[in-house]
């Protein structure tokens, strides 16, 4: 991998992890435009590195929240921090279940199914549009809501459905305060990313070739910095109700994908 490729891929990873445009959907569109159902993937090691970078960027942006949560957990009491951590765990259950039980079925959907991507981008656009017009109630995340938001995260495993878009929109539509919705959406994915990294590290499939240090470092830095920018930006956009811009974007791209998929 060239240095410039690592930087570009790192930036894409950092942005699409937080912006509600569906990185998986754009990958499938890219496959279709390239006229091939398979695009050579970067090394598993590089994937682990950039995913770790985005997880770290989340922790940096929410460092004060993370510190409060950790401090509360170390008190070993049934306090707000313990409750919040349990809600995060509950939100992970649907995605973990779907990922483990239906792994092969999910992988089969990532084969250049451009029509499915188009429809799912429409779904993402609708969710973002509705969320942008929801009233800010100041409602916190409940245990029941955390499970519902977790289900939306599991559905976002489909190509074309944005994870951040689905979870934030679902939270806001449930009446949850917009700032809390964004905070919960971004923090809930950190354990999943770290869990996936641990799984990849323990698989024994990681390979490292000499001279990759600079490339890995460039990809990590690009993903980390772009992740911090995108995460901070999304918090402001959600708070100021400006998700409609992304809804329009997803609607346009989804429509183009449908036209392309139906005509080819």
Residue pairs with C-beta under 8 A, 6 or more apart in sequence:
1 42
1 43
1 46
1 212
1 215
2 215
3 214
3 215
3 218
6 46
6 215
6 216
6 218
6 219
6 222
7 218
7 219
7 222
8 222
9 42
9 46
9 50
9 219
9 222
10 50
10 53
10 218
10 219
10 220
10 221
10 222
10 223
10 224
10 226
11 222
11 223
11 226
12 23
13 23
13 50
13 51
13 53
13 54
13 219
13 223
13 226
13 227
14 50
14 53
14 54
14 57
14 222
14 223
14 224
14 225
14 226
14 227
14 228
14 229
14 230
15 226
15 227
15 229
15 230
16 22
16 23
16 26
17 23
17 54
17 164
17 189
17 227
17 230
18 54
18 164
18 186
18 227
18 230
18 231
18 233
18 234
19 162
19 164
19 230
19 233
19 234
19 246
20 124
20 128
20 162
20 164
20 165
20 166
20 168
20 169
20 234
20 243
20 246
20 250
21 124
21 162
21 165
21 246
21 249
21 250
21 253
22 117
22 120
22 121
22 124
22 156
22 159
22 160
22 161
22 162
22 163
22 165
22 250
24 110
24 158
24 159
24 160
24 161
25 117
25 120
25 121
25 124
25 159
25 160
25 161
25 162
25 253
25 257
26 253
27 39
27 110
27 159
28 110
28 112
28 113
28 114
28 117
28 159
28 160
29 114
29 117
29 253
29 257
30 39
31 37
31 38
31 39
31 112
32 112
32 114
32 257
32 260
32 261
32 264
36 112
37 111
37 112
41 47
43 207
44 200
44 203
44 205
44 206
44 207
45 206
45 207
45 208
45 212
45 216
46 215
46 216
46 219
47 200
48 197
48 200
48 201
48 206
49 216
49 219
49 220
49 223
50 219
50 220
50 222
50 223
51 193
51 196
51 197
51 223
52 193
52 194
52 197
52 220
53 219
53 220
53 221
53 222
53 223
53 224
53 227
54 193
54 223
54 224
54 227
55 189
55 190
55 193
55 194
55 197
56 224
56 227
57 223
57 224
57 225
57 227
57 228
57 231
58 186
58 187
58 189
58 190
58 227
58 231
59 66
59 190
60 228
61 186
61 228
61 231
61 232
61 235
62 183
62 186
62 187
65 183
65 187
66 187
68 81
69 81
69 84
69 85
70 81
71 81
72 79
72 80
72 81
72 82
73 81
73 82
73 85
75 81
83 143
84 141
86 143
87 141
87 142
87 143
87 146
87 184
88 146
88 184
88 187
88 188
88 191
89 191
90 143
90 146
90 147
90 150
91 146
91 147
91 149
91 150
91 153
91 184
91 188
92 150
92 188
92 191
92 192
93 147
93 150
94 147
94 150
94 151
94 153
94 154
95 150
95 153
95 154
95 157
95 192
96 192
96 195
97 154
98 106
98 154
98 157
99 106
99 154
99 157
106 157
106 158
109 116
109 158
109 159
110 159
113 159
113 261
114 257
114 258
114 260
114 261
114 264
115 257
115 258
115 261
115 262
116 158
116 159
116 160
117 159
117 160
117 254
117 257
117 261
118 160
118 254
118 255
118 256
118 257
118 258
118 260
118 261
119 160
119 254
119 258
120 158
120 159
120 160
120 161
120 254
121 160
121 250
121 251
121 253
121 254
121 257
122 250
122 251
122 254
122 255
122 258
123 160
123 161
124 160
124 161
124 162
124 165
124 166
124 247
124 250
124 254
125 246
125 247
125 248
125 249
125 250
125 251
125 254
126 247
127 165
127 166
127 169
127 170
127 173
128 165
128 169
128 243
128 244
128 246
128 247
128 250
129 243
129 244
129 247
130 169
130 173
131 168
131 169
131 172
131 173
131 243
132 241
132 242
132 243
132 244
132 247
133 241
134 172
134 173
134 175
135 175
136 177
136 178
137 175
137 176
137 177
138 177
139 174
139 175
139 176
139 177
140 176
140 177
140 180
141 149
141 171
141 176
141 180
141 181
141 184
145 171
145 174
145 176
146 184
146 188
148 170
148 174
149 167
149 170
149 171
149 174
149 184
149 185
149 188
150 188
152 166
152 167
152 169
152 170
153 163
153 166
153 167
153 188
153 189
155 161
155 166
156 162
156 163
156 165
156 166
156 167
160 254
160 257
162 250
163 189
164 185
164 186
164 234
165 243
165 246
165 250
167 181
167 184
167 185
167 188
168 181
168 182
168 185
168 234
168 238
168 243
169 243
171 180
171 181
171 184
171 185
172 178
172 181
172 238
176 184
178 238
178 239
178 241
179 235
179 238
179 239
181 238
182 234
182 235
182 238
182 239
183 235
186 231
186 234
200 206
237 243
237 245
237 246
